[in-house]
Structures are given as structure tokens and as C-alpha cells.
Amino acid sequence: MGGRCEASCVKNPDFVDGKPGAGETALFPRHGTEPGRPKLQAVRRLVLTSFRNYGEAELNPSCSPAVLTGPNGSGKTNLLEALSLLAPGRGLRRASMAEMQNRHATAPWAIAVELGKNGETLCIGTGRDPEAPEKERRIVHIDGRAAKNQQALAEHVAVAWITPDMDRLLVDGPAARRRLLDRLVYSFDPAHAGRVHRYEKALRERLRLLREGPADPAWLSALEDVMAQTGVAIAAARQHLLHQLQTAMDEAAGGAFPVAAIGLRGKAEEALNERPALMVEDLMREEFAASRGGDAASGSCAAGPHRSDLVVEHRQQRCPAHLCSTGEQKALLISIMLAFVKILGKARGVMPIFLLDDITAHLDELRRMALFEEISALGIQAWLTGTDKEVFLPFFDTARHFEVKNGHIVSSLN
């Protein structure tokens, strides 16, 4: 997996004895050397094989932020999707293995990355299982060794992203907001994914028993016990992250991006504000037991963290996010994600890679410039895409520019 990457996994020339060297841009002259400041984590080399509209492609951004411009449909988002697969899961499009496969290639798709981190180079390869390409199974190699599962990626890489699909996140139903929130929690606490999986599995089994009925009360109680314990843990983890996000946004107040007031609407979350976790677990068990008849009739579970919603308000305007303009909604989303990047970098000691697809849409010039300045101030490797090169001109003193055309990548001198 990713043989070309593994074969060339040598010491990063952009670092000398663990310190930034002459190969870095002016953006990062002392990054990682200031006490307490998170270190830089950056993709130095990306190699794609049979992925989406790329047969074979290679990109070498060094440690700089990268701007990808080109026509719609040229493959810009595909590059970001490949990078998003450095995190466990199905990537920023939540696509299947088959959807990522190049239709004209016979070899299974593969991604190889050289990652500069803490003055060393880490090689990561991932892709469709070549021994069983018909299966929905993604394999991972880290420094040439097969990883047990995708979760190993979370130990080495942190990735965050904003995509155009998220532009309606604050307007549409709560399911997408819950998915985003759980993905953000998972970046801090990998065990969160297991809790969500156990909760949803018990939820599905309970509903199946209720539909088929009459169900064994003891078996229902056992499932509801799992739901109560994992449900409270899920709610507590979500609340903890939101508190950190709110603190980070409050500290950044006064900038070009609005402060979002965020909270969780849900019975478990609201109960945790007033009562200890064990008492909330008991309350949830009682509620699950009392709602069996109604849940059997409706075919759904009326209460639990699967019903919770992330509530967002524009603090300065005192306006619910779903009533704000499209531009303000985009600005609120960026504000939340910038806060997330900051607290994640502080928690891990390494800044995450930040993927920003078509990010300048709905942003005026003031906020575009503010975003570029935020990226520079954070000392982070961000990947930005857009169709108009002119929009990014103020950023080209800091970022490397690549033009993408029909699955081909050309480094530009800006």
C-alpha cells in the first residue's frame, strides 16, 4: 500500500534537527519552537492511484498551505476527499469504496501520503482492499506496517473540514448537526465512536423487538440499560466539547467572524446540567420503559441522544442561525470550525490539517481576508479550493498554488 511513499520515506528536508529549515515558507519561521504552541502537522507529498478522476497523480505542497483552483468538475474536491481519508471513516463525502474508484482503472484505488510531523516524516497509505475489492473494506498502512483498523489513523493524524454541503447545516434537520458534533467529539475522544455504535445497535435491536412483540421485558431492560449508560456518556462528551468551543469563540470575540452561541437541546443533556450522570441514567431507563408502547406503535424511539439537536445562535444579532442570511450562516460555521481547530491543536499539541472546499463562496472580501489571516496566524496547513484564482491572490505570499484541470495538477508560480 502506497509503495512509492514508503520507498521515499526519508527525513523531511523542511526540518533540521526537529526545527523548521530553509525549505519552509515565511509563514512558519518559528512554528513549533514557542513554548506551549502546537506544532505543525503538514502533508508534504500526496500520491493518488485510481482515485476518482485521477489515474496517477502526485502533489508536493511542502509544509505550506495549499490553494487549488480550476474549473468545476476538474478534481479539486477529489483531492480534499483523499486527504480527508487520513481520518477514520468515509471521508468528507461519506462515499462508498466503489464511488471512490476510478471507472477507467482496474487497480483498486490507493492514497499515499508523506506527513511532516514533529520534525519527522510519517508515511501513511490507505485504499480499497486489493485482495477483496468487491467488499466495502478500507485498509491502512502506517510506516509500511498494516494497521489493525482505520482507528489507528486517529492516533497519528488530525483532520478537519468545511464543505459546501455544510452550508445548509444550520438550516436543515438535526441529523446532520448531530453527525458533525459526534465527528468533532471523536477527534478528541476516539472511544466516542464506539459509544455511538453501541447505543445505535441497542436502539435498533430494541425497536426490532418492540415491532415483533410481545418482547421479553428482561431483554428489553438489558437493551435499555445499554442505551441509558452509553446515551449519558454520549451526551456528556458532546456537552464537554461544546463548552470548549464556546470558550474558544468567546476569546476570539471582536474579529470579523461572529460569535456563535451554541448549546444542545435534548432531555439527557438538559438533565445533566442539573443532576449527576448516574441519576440521569436512571431517568433515561425509566423513560425508555415507559415509552415502550408508544415506540412500538410509532416504530421509533421518542427520547435519547439520537433525538438531540445542536442549537446555534448569532450572538451579536441575537438571531437563531436558521433565520440568518446565507453569508452569516457561512460565517457562523467558519467561526465554529476555527474554534474547533484551535482547541484540537491545543489538546493534541499538533495542529490539524484543515480542508476548506469552495470556502470563499458567500464570503465578502473582508471575511475572505480575515480567513486568510486566521490561517496564517494559526500556523496551520490549510487546503483551500475555488474556481477563481483572483480571489486567493492576497494569500499567495503564504500559500502554494496548484491549478487543477481534468484530473491533472500543475504547480503554479502564483
PEZI-V253248 format. One record per backbone hydrogen bond with DSSP energy under -1.0 kcal/mol. CO is the residue of the C=O (numbers start at 1). NH is the residue of the N-H. E is the energy in kcal/mol with one decimal. If there is no record, write none. Layout:
BEGIN
co->CO nh->NH e->E
co->CO nh->NH e->E
END
This chain:
BEGIN
co->2 nh->6 e->-2.3
co->3 nh->7 e->-2.8
co->6 nh->9 e->-1.2
co->8 nh->10 e->-1.9
co->12 nh->15 e->-1.8
co->14 nh->21 e->-3.4
co->16 nh->19 e->-1.6
co->19 nh->16 e->-3.4
co->21 nh->24 e->-1.5
co->25 nh->28 e->-1.3
co->30 nh->33 e->-2.1
co->34 nh->37 e->-2.1
co->39 nh->351 e->-2.9
co->42 nh->116 e->-3.1
co->44 nh->62 e->-1.1
co->45 nh->114 e->-2.3
co->46 nh->59 e->-2.5
co->47 nh->112 e->-2.6
co->48 nh->57 e->-1.9
co->49 nh->110 e->-2.4
co->50 nh->102 e->-2.3
co->51 nh->54 e->-2.8
co->54 nh->51 e->-1.1
co->55 nh->50 e->-2.9
co->57 nh->48 e->-2.7
co->59 nh->46 e->-2.8
co->61 nh->64 e->-1.3
co->65 nh->400 e->-2.8
co->66 nh->384 e->-2.8
co->67 nh->402 e->-3.0
co->68 nh->386 e->-1.7
co->69 nh->404 e->-2.9
co->71 nh->74 e->-1.6
co->74 nh->407 e->-2.4
co->75 nh->79 e->-1.3
co->76 nh->80 e->-1.5
co->77 nh->81 e->-2.7
co->78 nh->82 e->-2.1
co->79 nh->83 e->-1.9
co->80 nh->84 e->-2.3
co->83 nh->86 e->-1.9
co->84 nh->87 e->-1.5
co->90 nh->95 e->-1.2
co->96 nh->100 e->-1.1
co->100 nh->52 e->-3.3
co->102 nh->105 e->-1.4
co->109 nh->128 e->-1.8
co->110 nh->49 e->-2.3
co->111 nh->126 e->-2.4
co->112 nh->47 e->-2.9
co->113 nh->124 e->-2.5
co->114 nh->44 e->-3.0
co->114 nh->45 e->-1.4
co->115 nh->122 e->-3.0
co->116 nh->42 e->-2.3
co->117 nh->120 e->-1.9
co->120 nh->117 e->-3.0
co->122 nh->115 e->-3.3
co->123 nh->143 e->-3.7
co->124 nh->113 e->-2.7
co->125 nh->141 e->-3.4
co->126 nh->111 e->-3.0
co->127 nh->139 e->-2.6
co->132 nh->135 e->-2.1
co->135 nh->137 e->-1.9
co->137 nh->129 e->-1.9
co->139 nh->127 e->-1.7
co->140 nh->147 e->-3.0
co->141 nh->125 e->-2.8
co->142 nh->145 e->-1.6
co->145 nh->142 e->-2.8
co->149 nh->152 e->-1.4
co->150 nh->153 e->-2.2
co->152 nh->155 e->-1.1
co->153 nh->156 e->-1.6
co->153 nh->157 e->-2.6
co->158 nh->353 e->-2.7
co->160 nh->355 e->-2.9
co->162 nh->357 e->-2.5
co->163 nh->166 e->-1.6
co->164 nh->167 e->-1.8
co->166 nh->169 e->-1.8
co->168 nh->171 e->-1.6
co->168 nh->172 e->-2.8
co->174 nh->178 e->-2.5
co->175 nh->179 e->-2.3
co->176 nh->180 e->-2.3
co->177 nh->181 e->-2.5
co->178 nh->182 e->-2.8
co->179 nh->183 e->-2.2
co->180 nh->184 e->-2.3
co->181 nh->185 e->-2.5
co->182 nh->186 e->-2.3
co->183 nh->187 e->-1.1
co->185 nh->188 e->-1.3
co->185 nh->189 e->-2.6
co->189 nh->192 e->-2.5
co->191 nh->195 e->-1.8
co->192 nh->196 e->-2.5
co->193 nh->197 e->-2.4
co->194 nh->198 e->-2.6
co->195 nh->199 e->-2.6
co->196 nh->200 e->-2.7
co->197 nh->201 e->-2.3
co->198 nh->202 e->-2.3
co->199 nh->203 e->-2.5
co->200 nh->204 e->-2.5
co->201 nh->205 e->-2.2
co->202 nh->206 e->-2.6
co->203 nh->207 e->-2.3
co->204 nh->208 e->-2.1
co->205 nh->209 e->-2.3
co->206 nh->210 e->-2.3
co->207 nh->211 e->-2.4
co->208 nh->212 e->-2.3
co->209 nh->213 e->-2.6
co->216 nh->220 e->-2.3
co->217 nh->221 e->-2.5
co->218 nh->222 e->-1.9
co->219 nh->223 e->-2.1
co->220 nh->224 e->-2.7
co->221 nh->225 e->-1.8
co->222 nh->226 e->-1.7
co->223 nh->227 e->-2.4
co->224 nh->228 e->-2.4
co->225 nh->229 e->-2.5
co->226 nh->230 e->-2.6
co->227 nh->231 e->-2.2
co->228 nh->232 e->-2.1
co->229 nh->233 e->-1.7
co->230 nh->234 e->-2.5
co->231 nh->235 e->-2.5
co->232 nh->236 e->-2.6
co->233 nh->237 e->-2.1
co->234 nh->238 e->-2.3
co->235 nh->239 e->-2.3
co->236 nh->240 e->-2.3
co->237 nh->241 e->-2.0
co->238 nh->242 e->-2.4
co->239 nh->243 e->-2.2
co->240 nh->244 e->-1.8
co->241 nh->245 e->-2.8
co->242 nh->246 e->-2.7
co->243 nh->247 e->-2.1
co->244 nh->248 e->-2.2
co->245 nh->249 e->-2.5
co->246 nh->250 e->-2.5
co->247 nh->251 e->-2.0
co->248 nh->252 e->-1.1
co->250 nh->253 e->-1.2
co->252 nh->255 e->-1.1
co->259 nh->315 e->-2.2
co->261 nh->313 e->-1.9
co->263 nh->311 e->-3.2
co->265 nh->309 e->-1.8
co->266 nh->270 e->-2.6
co->267 nh->271 e->-2.3
co->268 nh->272 e->-2.0
co->271 nh->274 e->-1.6
co->271 nh->275 e->-2.1
co->276 nh->280 e->-1.8
co->277 nh->281 e->-2.4
co->278 nh->282 e->-1.8
co->279 nh->283 e->-2.0
co->280 nh->284 e->-2.3
co->281 nh->285 e->-2.3
co->282 nh->286 e->-2.3
co->283 nh->287 e->-2.1
co->284 nh->288 e->-2.8
co->285 nh->289 e->-2.4
co->286 nh->290 e->-2.3
co->287 nh->291 e->-1.5
co->289 nh->292 e->-1.1
co->291 nh->295 e->-2.9
co->292 nh->296 e->-2.4
co->293 nh->297 e->-1.8
co->294 nh->298 e->-2.3
co->295 nh->299 e->-2.3
co->304 nh->307 e->-2.3
co->309 nh->265 e->-2.9
co->311 nh->263 e->-1.9
co->312 nh->321 e->-2.5
co->313 nh->261 e->-2.9
co->314 nh->318 e->-1.4
co->314 nh->319 e->-1.6
co->319 nh->314 e->-3.2
co->320 nh->323 e->-1.9
co->321 nh->324 e->-1.4
co->325 nh->329 e->-2.5
co->326 nh->330 e->-2.2
co->327 nh->331 e->-2.1
co->328 nh->332 e->-2.5
co->329 nh->333 e->-2.2
co->330 nh->334 e->-2.4
co->331 nh->335 e->-2.3
co->332 nh->336 e->-2.3
co->333 nh->337 e->-2.5
co->334 nh->338 e->-2.8
co->335 nh->339 e->-1.9
co->336 nh->340 e->-2.1
co->337 nh->341 e->-2.5
co->338 nh->342 e->-2.1
co->339 nh->343 e->-2.4
co->340 nh->344 e->-2.5
co->341 nh->345 e->-2.4
co->342 nh->346 e->-2.1
co->343 nh->347 e->-2.2
co->344 nh->348 e->-2.5
co->345 nh->349 e->-1.8
co->349 nh->39 e->-2.8
co->353 nh->160 e->-2.6
co->354 nh->383 e->-2.8
co->355 nh->162 e->-2.4
co->356 nh->385 e->-1.9
co->358 nh->361 e->-1.2
co->360 nh->363 e->-2.0
co->364 nh->368 e->-2.3
co->365 nh->369 e->-2.5
co->366 nh->370 e->-2.0
co->367 nh->371 e->-2.4
co->368 nh->372 e->-2.3
co->369 nh->373 e->-2.3
co->370 nh->374 e->-2.4
co->371 nh->375 e->-2.4
co->372 nh->376 e->-2.1
co->373 nh->377 e->-2.7
co->374 nh->378 e->-2.3
co->375 nh->379 e->-1.1
co->375 nh->380 e->-1.2
co->380 nh->382 e->-1.0
co->381 nh->354 e->-2.0
co->382 nh->66 e->-2.7
co->383 nh->356 e->-3.6
co->384 nh->68 e->-3.3
co->386 nh->70 e->-1.1
co->389 nh->392 e->-1.3
co->390 nh->393 e->-1.1
co->392 nh->395 e->-2.2
co->393 nh->396 e->-1.4
co->395 nh->398 e->-1.5
co->395 nh->399 e->-2.7
co->400 nh->67 e->-3.0
co->401 nh->412 e->-3.0
co->402 nh->69 e->-2.3
co->403 nh->410 e->-2.8
co->405 nh->408 e->-1.1
co->408 nh->405 e->-2.6
co->410 nh->403 e->-3.1
END
